[in-house]
Amino acid sequence: MENLDQIAVENFRNYLRIRSVHPNPDYDGCVAFLENQAKTLGLPMKVFYCFPNKPIVIISWIGREPQLPSIMLNGHMDVVPVFEDEWTYDPFGAEMDDKGNIYARGTQDMKSVSIQYLEAIRRLRKENVTFRRTIHVSFVPDEELGGIEGMKAFVKSEEFKKLNVGFALDEGMANEDNTLPLFYGERTRWAMIIHCPGQPGHGSLLLDNTAGEKARKILDKFYEFREQERRKLEDPNVTTGDVTTVNLTIMKGGVQNNVIPPEFALAIDCRIALTVDLEIFEATLNEWCKEAGDGVWIEYQQKRPRIPPTKLDESNPYWIAFKKASDNMNLQLHNQIFPGATDSRYIRELDIPALGFSPMNNTPVLLHDHDEYLNKDVFLRGVEIYRQLIPAVANVEEKTK
C-alpha cells in the first residue's frame, strides 16, 4: 500500500505539472499522460474531438453486464490562469512542503479528483474485483470556459450516447471543517447586459433623462435585492447555493470626462436559486427597467433554463448506494446546491443523475486563488474514499436509469 501511495502522489504531481492553463492549455500533454495511465491500469482509452484541438478522453473498465447503464467519473483537464508573482511556489511545479502540502494550480480544481479516480481504480484492479456496470473515466476540456466546446458538445454526440451513462460523479469543493459538501444541483445562470440609453450632452449641464441616472436607478434595484439575499446567509443553515446572487461585473460607456454619454451598459452576473420562479423573476427585472426610465432594456448573453436537481431519495438507487458507502466510512456529508457551475449541469439536463463531490475536508477553499494547494494525506484519503464509493455505485442492481 505504501508503494501505491507513492505512485498516486507522483502521478498527481506529474499531472499538475502539465500546463493545461488558459488561454493555451496543453491538452496534448494531458492526452499523452493519460495514455500512459491507461496502459499501467491495463484499460482501453479512446479520444474524441467535438472541436479541433479539444480532446475528450475516455478510459473504460467494462463491467460484467455492459448492457446496463454505466457510471461516469468526470473531470476537466483545464485550469484557470495564475498571477505567478503572487505565488510562493511555482504554480506548475507541484512542490511539496514539509507539511505535505502540494502547491500547484489545479490541486483543488480539479486534477486531484481525476487522479483519485484513477488511483482508486488501480487499487481495485490489483484486488481483481469486477463490477456489474461499466465505468467510464472522462477527461474533458474547457470546463473553465463554460464547457461549450467540451462537455456541452460531447453530451450531444453519438459517442456519448454509446456510453449509456446512468449516473455521474463530478467535482465539488473543499471545506474548512470536517464535513464534505455533496452537491446535487446548481443554480440557474443568467448573464445579462442592462442597456441604459439617455440624453447626451456637455458635462457642465444638468440634463434630464441621462444614461447615468438610469444606470443608478437600475443598480439601486439590483443592490437592494442583493442585500436582501445577503441577509439570508446570516442563517447558518443557508448556503450561497440557496440564494440568488447578482453582481455588477463590467461597466461600459463614455468617451471623455466632459461628455455625457448616450448610453451606459451594465454587465450583471446572476445565479438564480432553484426555488425562484423564473417567469416572475424575469417580470421583476423588466419592471425594474421600466422604473429606471425610457428605453432601458436587457440583452441576455446567457439565459439558462432551470435544470432539476438530482434526487436524493429512494427513487435514485445510485444515491442510496453512495450514501450507504459514505455512512460505512463515517463521512459527514453536507448536501447542498453548488454555488457556481460545473459540467454536471449538462449531464443533469439529460435527466441523468449526477453528484458533485471532492473529498477535501479540513482544507481551505483555494480554487482559482493564489497558492492553491492540497495536502498529501487529504489527497490519499480521497483515493481510499473513492475506492469504496466506486464499487458501491458500479454494483447498483436496478437496471433502469
C-alpha positions in Angstrom: 0.0 0.0 0.0 2.9 2.3 0.7 4.2 1.8 -2.8 0.7 2.5 -4.2 0.5 5.7 -2.2 3.9 6.8 -3.7 2.6 6.1 -7.2 -0.6 8.0 -6.5 1.2 11.1 -5.2 3.8 11.1 -8.0 1.0 10.8 -10.7 -0.8 13.6 -9.0 2.2 15.9 -9.1 3.1 15.0 -12.7 -0.4 15.7 -13.8 -0.3 19.1 -12.1 3.0 19.9 -13.9 1.2 19.8 -17.3 0.4 23.4 -18.1 -3.2 22.9 -19.1 -3.8 26.6 -18.3 -5.9 29.0 -20.3 -5.6 30.7 -22.7 -3.5 27.9 -24.3 -3.9 24.7 -22.3 -1.6 21.9 -23.1 -4.2 19.3 -23.9 -1.7 17.2 -25.9 0.4 16.8 -22.8 -2.7 15.7 -20.9 -3.6 13.1 -23.5 0.0 11.7 -23.5 -0.1 11.5 -19.7 -3.4 9.7 -19.7 -2.4 7.3 -22.4 0.4 6.1 -20.1 -2.0 5.9 -17.1 -4.4 3.7 -19.2 -1.5 1.4 -20.1 -0.4 1.0 -16.5 -4.0 0.3 -15.5 -4.5 -2.2 -18.4 -7.6 -0.4 -19.6 -8.6 0.8 -23.1 -8.7 4.6 -23.8 -10.4 6.5 -26.6 -10.0 10.1 -27.6 -12.9 12.0 -29.2 -13.0 15.5 -30.8 -16.2 17.6 -31.0 -13.9 20.6 -31.9 -10.4 20.7 -33.2 -7.7 20.6 -30.5 -10.3 19.9 -27.8 -9.8 16.3 -26.9 -12.2 14.3 -24.8 -10.5 11.3 -23.2 -12.4 8.2 -22.0 -10.7 5.4 -20.1 -13.2 2.5 -19.7 -13.4 -0.5 -17.4 -16.0 -2.8 -18.9 -18.5 -4.4 -16.4 -19.8 -7.9 -16.2 -23.2 -6.7 -17.5 -22.1 -4.0 -20.0 -25.7 -3.6 -21.3 -26.6 -1.8 -18.0 -26.4 2.0 -17.8 -22.8 2.9 -17.0 -21.0 5.0 -14.4 -19.2 8.2 -15.5 -16.4 9.6 -13.4 -15.9 13.0 -14.9 -13.1 15.6 -14.5 -11.8 18.5 -16.5 -8.3 18.9 -17.7 -8.1 22.7 -17.9 -7.2 25.1 -15.2 -7.6 28.9 -14.8 -4.7 31.4 -15.3 -2.3 32.3 -12.5 -0.6 35.5 -11.3 2.8 33.9 -10.8 4.2 36.8 -8.8 1.5 36.2 -6.1 2.5 32.6 -5.6 5.0 31.4 -3.0 5.9 28.4 -5.2 6.0 27.7 -8.9 2.2 27.3 -9.7 3.1 24.4 -12.1 6.0 22.9 -10.1 3.8 20.8 -7.8 6.2 21.4 -4.9 5.5 19.8 -1.6 6.5 21.5 1.7 7.4 19.8 5.0 3.8 19.6 6.0 2.9 17.6 2.9 1.1 20.5 1.2 1.3 20.2 -2.6 1.2 23.6 -4.3 0.0 24.0 -7.9 -2.8 25.3 -9.9 -5.4 22.6 -10.2 -4.7 20.8 -6.9 -8.3 21.5 -5.8 -9.9 22.4 -9.1 -9.8 19.6 -10.1 -6.9 17.5 -11.1 -6.8 15.9 -7.6 -10.2 14.3 -8.2 -9.3 12.9 -11.6 -6.2 11.2 -10.3 -8.1 9.9 -7.2 -10.5 8.2 -9.7 -7.6 6.5 -11.4 -5.7 5.6 -8.3 -8.8 4.1 -6.7 -9.2 2.0 -9.8 -5.6 1.0 -9.7 -6.1 -0.4 -6.2 -9.4 -2.2 -7.2 -7.7 -3.7 -10.3 -5.0 -5.1 -8.1 -7.7 -6.7 -5.9 -9.1 -8.5 -9.1 -12.6 -7.3 -8.4 -15.2 -6.9 -11.1 -18.4 -4.8 -11.2 -21.8 -5.2 -12.8 -21.7 -1.8 -14.5 -19.1 -0.4 -16.9 -17.0 2.6 -15.5 -16.0 5.4 -17.8 -13.4 7.9 -16.5 -13.8 11.0 -18.6 -11.4 13.9 -19.0 -12.9 16.9 -20.8 -11.6 20.3 -22.0 -12.7 23.9 -21.4 -14.8 23.5 -18.3 -13.3 26.7 -17.1 -14.7 28.4 -20.2 -18.2 27.1 -19.7 -17.7 23.7 -21.3 -19.1 25.0 -24.6 -16.5 23.0 -26.7 -16.2 20.3 -24.0 -19.0 18.6 -22.1 -21.8 20.6 -23.6 -20.9 19.5 -27.1 -20.0 15.9 -26.0 -23.3 15.1 -24.4 -25.0 15.8 -27.8 -22.7 13.4 -29.6 -23.2 9.8 -30.7 -20.1 8.8 -28.8 -21.7 10.0 -25.6 -24.9 8.2 -26.3 -23.0 4.9 -26.8 -21.5 5.2 -23.3 -25.1 4.7 -22.0 -24.4 6.8 -18.9 -26.8 6.1 -16.0 -25.0 8.1 -13.2 -22.2 10.5 -13.0 -19.8 11.9 -10.4 -18.1 15.3 -11.0 -16.3 18.0 -9.0 -17.3 19.5 -5.7 -15.4 21.9 -3.4 -13.1 21.8 -0.5 -14.4 22.6 3.0 -12.6 24.0 6.0 -14.2 21.8 8.6 -14.7 18.0 8.9 -17.8 17.9 6.7 -17.7 17.0 3.0 -20.0 19.0 0.7 -22.2 16.9 -1.6 -23.7 18.9 -4.5 -26.9 17.6 -6.1 -27.8 20.6 -8.2 -26.8 24.0 -9.5 -28.4 27.4 -9.6 -29.6 28.8 -12.9 -27.2 31.3 -14.5 -28.4 34.4 -16.4 -25.7 36.7 -17.8 -27.2 40.0 -18.9 -26.2 43.4 -20.1 -28.5 46.2 -19.0 -28.6 48.9 -21.6 -29.3 52.4 -20.3 -29.6 54.9 -23.1 -30.0 58.6 -22.4 -29.7 62.2 -23.4 -26.0 63.0 -24.3 -24.5 66.5 -23.9 -21.9 68.7 -22.3 -20.6 67.6 -18.9 -21.3 71.1 -17.5 -25.1 70.8 -17.9 -27.8 69.3 -15.7 -29.7 67.4 -18.5 -32.8 65.3 -17.9 -33.0 61.6 -18.9 -29.3 60.9 -18.9 -27.8 57.4 -19.1 -26.1 57.8 -15.7 -29.4 58.5 -13.9 -31.0 55.4 -15.4 -27.9 53.3 -14.6 -28.0 54.5 -11.0 -31.7 53.6 -10.6 -31.3 50.1 -12.1 -28.2 49.5 -9.9 -30.2 50.6 -6.8 -32.7 47.9 -7.6 -30.1 45.2 -8.0 -28.2 46.1 -4.9 -31.3 46.4 -2.7 -32.2 42.9 -3.9 -28.6 41.8 -3.4 -28.7 43.0 0.2 -31.9 41.1 0.9 -30.3 37.9 -0.4 -27.1 38.5 1.6 -29.1 38.8 4.8 -30.5 35.3 4.2 -26.9 34.0 4.6 -26.9 35.1 8.3 -28.8 31.9 8.9 -26.0 29.3 9.4 -28.2 26.7 7.7 -28.4 28.7 4.4 -25.5 28.4 1.9 -24.7 30.5 -1.1 -26.3 27.9 -3.3 -29.6 28.5 -1.6 -29.9 32.2 -2.5 -29.9 34.3 -5.7 -26.7 36.3 -6.3 -26.4 39.3 -8.5 -23.1 41.1 -9.2 -22.1 44.0 -11.4 -19.1 42.8 -13.3 -18.5 45.2 -16.2 -19.5 48.9 -16.9 -19.1 50.4 -20.3 -19.8 53.8 -21.6 -18.4 57.3 -22.1 -15.6 58.6 -24.3 -14.4 61.7 -22.4 -14.7 63.3 -19.0 -16.7 66.3 -20.1 -19.1 64.5 -22.4 -22.3 62.9 -21.1 -22.5 59.6 -23.0 -25.6 58.4 -24.9 -25.5 55.0 -23.1 -24.1 53.0 -20.2 -24.1 49.2 -20.5 -24.0 47.2 -17.2 -23.0 43.6 -17.2 -24.7 41.6 -14.5 -23.8 38.1 -13.4 -26.9 36.4 -11.9 -27.1 33.0 -10.3 -30.8 32.2 -9.6 -31.8 29.9 -6.7 -33.7 26.8 -7.7 -36.6 27.9 -5.5 -37.2 31.0 -7.7 -40.0 31.1 -10.3 -38.1 32.3 -13.4 -41.1 33.9 -15.1 -41.8 36.0 -12.0 -38.1 36.9 -11.7 -37.9 38.0 -15.3 -41.1 40.1 -14.9 -39.5 41.7 -11.9 -36.3 42.6 -13.9 -38.5 44.1 -16.7 -40.4 46.2 -14.2 -37.1 47.5 -12.7 -36.0 48.5 -16.2 -39.3 50.3 -16.8 -39.0 52.2 -13.5 -35.4 53.2 -14.3 -36.5 55.2 -17.3 -37.4 55.1 -21.0 -35.5 52.7 -23.3 -33.8 50.7 -20.6 -33.6 47.1 -21.8 -31.9 43.7 -21.1 -29.7 41.9 -23.5 -29.3 38.3 -22.4 -25.8 36.8 -23.1 -26.8 33.6 -21.3 -30.3 32.6 -20.1 -30.2 29.1 -18.9 -33.4 27.2 -18.2 -33.9 25.7 -14.8 -32.3 22.2 -14.6 -33.9 20.0 -12.0 -31.5 18.8 -9.3 -30.6 15.2 -8.8 -33.0 13.5 -6.4 -31.6 12.4 -3.1 -34.3 9.8 -2.2 -35.3 6.2 -2.7 -36.1 6.9 -6.3 -32.4 7.2 -7.0 -30.6 3.9 -6.3 -27.2 5.4 -7.1 -27.7 7.9 -4.3 -28.8 5.2 -1.9 -25.6 3.2 -2.7 -23.4 6.4 -2.4 -24.9 7.3 0.9 -24.6 3.8 2.3 -20.9 3.6 1.4 -20.4 7.1 2.9 -22.1 6.1 6.1 -19.9 3.0 6.3 -16.8 5.3 6.2 -18.4 7.7 8.7 -18.3 10.5 6.2 -20.1 13.7 7.3 -21.9 14.7 4.1 -23.5 18.2 3.7 -26.0 18.1 0.9 -26.3 21.4 -0.9 -26.7 23.3 -4.2 -23.4 24.2 -5.9 -22.8 28.0 -5.8 -21.1 28.1 -9.2 -21.4 26.0 -12.3 -19.8 22.7 -13.4 -20.1 20.2 -16.3 -22.7 18.3 -14.2 -25.4 20.6 -15.4 -25.1 19.3 -19.0 -25.5 15.7 -17.6 -28.4 16.6 -15.4 -30.1 18.3 -18.4 -30.3 14.8 -20.0 -32.2 13.6 -16.9 -29.1 11.6 -15.8 -28.4 11.8 -12.0 -25.1 13.5 -11.2 -23.4 14.4 -7.9 -20.6 16.8 -7.3 -18.1 15.5 -4.8 -14.5 16.4 -4.0 -13.2 14.7 -0.8 -11.2 17.6 0.5 -12.3 18.4 4.1 -10.3 20.3 6.7 -8.9 22.3 3.7 -9.2 26.0 2.9 -11.1 26.8 -0.3 -8.5 27.9 -2.7 -9.9 27.1 -6.2 -8.9 30.0 -8.6 -6.9 31.5 -5.7 -3.1 32.2 -5.2 -1.1 29.4 -3.6 -3.7 26.8 -4.3 -2.7 23.6 -2.5 -3.9 20.2 -1.3 -2.3 18.2 1.5 -0.8 14.8 0.5 -2.7 13.0 3.3 -6.0 14.6 2.3 -5.4 13.5 -1.3 -4.6 9.9 -0.3 -7.7 9.7 1.9 -9.7 10.8 -1.1 -8.3 7.9 -3.1 -9.4 5.5 -0.3 -12.9 7.1 -0.3 -13.3 6.6 -4.0 -12.0 3.0 -3.6 -15.2 2.4 -1.6 -17.6 4.7 -3.4 -16.9 3.4 -6.9 -17.8 -0.3 -6.2 -20.9 0.9 -4.4 -22.4 2.8 -7.4 -21.0 0.3 -10.0 -22.8 -2.6 -8.4 -26.3 -0.9 -8.2 -28.8 -3.6 -9.1 -31.6 -1.6 -10.7 -31.4 -1.9 -14.5 -33.1 1.4 -15.3 -31.8 4.9 -15.2 
